């Protein structure tokens, strides 16, 4: 069975089964993302950004403002769940 056949089969399943498949697949993706090792450069960047936030050097923007700005910039062109 190739990927197209698999997809066709999955989308014809009852919604409960499709939800279960989604949950399992997402869980495996999250696990793989958590398994990725951070390079020293990425660790340094994370530490620098945390320090900037804690020292209040960084300006934080509330998520609601970010979402509003994204909606203004990209109205109905994209179907992202904002």
C-alpha positions as CSV (number, residue, x, y, z in Angstrom):
1,X,0.0,0.0,0.0
2,X,1.5,3.3,-1.0
3,X,1.0,6.6,0.9
4,X,-2.0,7.7,-1.3
5,X,-3.8,4.5,-0.7
6,X,-3.1,4.7,3.0
7,X,-4.5,8.3,3.1
8,X,-7.5,7.3,1.1
9,X,-8.2,4.4,3.5
10,X,-7.7,6.7,6.6
11,X,-10.1,9.4,5.5
12,X,-12.8,6.8,5.0
13,X,-12.6,5.6,8.6
14,X,-15.0,6.7,11.3
15,X,-14.1,9.9,13.0
16,X,-13.2,8.2,16.2
17,X,-10.6,6.1,14.4
18,X,-9.2,9.1,12.5
19,X,-8.9,11.0,15.8
20,X,-7.0,8.1,17.4
21,X,-4.6,8.0,14.4
22,X,-4.0,11.7,14.6
23,X,-3.3,11.5,18.3
24,X,-0.8,8.6,17.8
25,X,1.0,10.3,14.9
26,X,1.2,13.6,16.7
27,X,2.6,11.9,19.8
28,X,5.3,10.3,17.8
29,X,6.2,13.6,16.2
30,X,6.4,15.3,19.6
31,X,8.7,12.5,20.8
32,X,11.0,12.8,17.9
33,X,11.2,16.6,18.3
34,X,12.0,16.2,22.0
35,X,14.8,13.7,21.0
36,X,16.5,16.3,18.9
37,X,19.8,17.4,20.5
38,X,20.4,21.1,20.7
39,X,23.7,22.3,19.3
40,X,25.9,24.5,21.6
41,X,24.9,27.5,19.4
42,X,21.2,26.8,19.9
43,X,21.7,26.3,23.6
44,X,23.6,29.6,23.8
45,X,20.8,31.4,21.9
46,X,18.1,30.0,24.2
47,X,20.1,31.0,27.3
48,X,20.6,34.5,25.8
49,X,16.9,34.9,25.1
50,X,15.9,33.7,28.6
51,X,18.4,36.2,30.1
52,X,16.9,39.0,27.9
53,X,13.4,38.1,29.1
54,X,14.4,37.9,32.8
55,X,16.3,41.1,32.7
56,X,13.4,42.8,30.8
57,X,15.6,43.7,27.9
58,X,13.3,41.9,25.5
59,X,9.9,43.3,24.7
60,X,7.3,40.6,25.0
61,X,4.1,40.8,22.9
62,X,0.9,39.2,24.1
63,X,-0.2,36.3,21.9
64,X,-3.6,38.0,21.2
65,X,-1.7,41.0,19.7
66,X,0.4,38.7,17.5
67,X,-2.7,36.9,16.3
68,X,-4.4,40.1,15.5
69,X,-1.4,41.4,13.5
70,X,-1.1,38.1,11.6
71,X,-4.8,38.3,10.7
72,X,-4.3,41.9,9.4
73,X,-1.3,40.9,7.4
74,X,-2.7,37.7,6.0
75,X,-6.4,38.0,5.7
76,X,-8.1,34.8,4.5
77,X,-5.1,34.0,2.3
78,X,-4.0,31.2,4.6
79,X,-6.0,28.8,6.6
80,X,-4.0,28.8,9.9
81,X,-5.9,28.4,13.1
82,X,-5.4,31.8,14.6
